[in-house]
């Protein structure tokens, strides 16, 4: 699963080589001032939209860029993970959705680091 790190004033989504290959993306860096909130994504996977580009095997993995009503989202989720959405503002990405085994800790870290 992607590593979410707080580095200075930025939220960084660090991807392994395998994750970069599956999602066809590089690491994502977002200023913390652009982060609105982090929460569990209840509508997964119905609320994702259309994947382009990326990898997807329903019920196993969703990885890449998803578009829904002109909103651009980065998603990396695998089976047995709980999806957490990071809602963004003033950014090319409208949200980042990542799977994790410890959603409460990730949500707490992101929400407490926001500016």
Steps between C-alpha positions, in 0.01 A plus 500: 500500500624854433681670784343831607758730655495854635822669386526861609194681361414220255299181496691243294354182351805277450455212257717192456612403149221244482241759606635752247476238227142401592376858534713652222585786738794636695502609862245773573588809704225730627541807723331442837315829451311327213381212719141548619448174688569129522227243564398144425354477149161338543399496130786280380519395215171632361600864538825485306397574143698402190861377526746648251788408522559224750432141598184344627371156587164542676518380858881456486668830413418853385805706406542817298318815402121505513274771357149575621316813383829670405649426845839328484579245773800282578406155631709211630301232681540121531268237640491478881591867541273777627484801262582842643425810294704816529287790375699778331432859395683730256680201350488310169392195706160525670577210731746221568364161605735242648441168668644433843477249782496773766263774376451671837873566540538633143195728536625631835849575361367684195230700679736605780769614250267718292568873498 
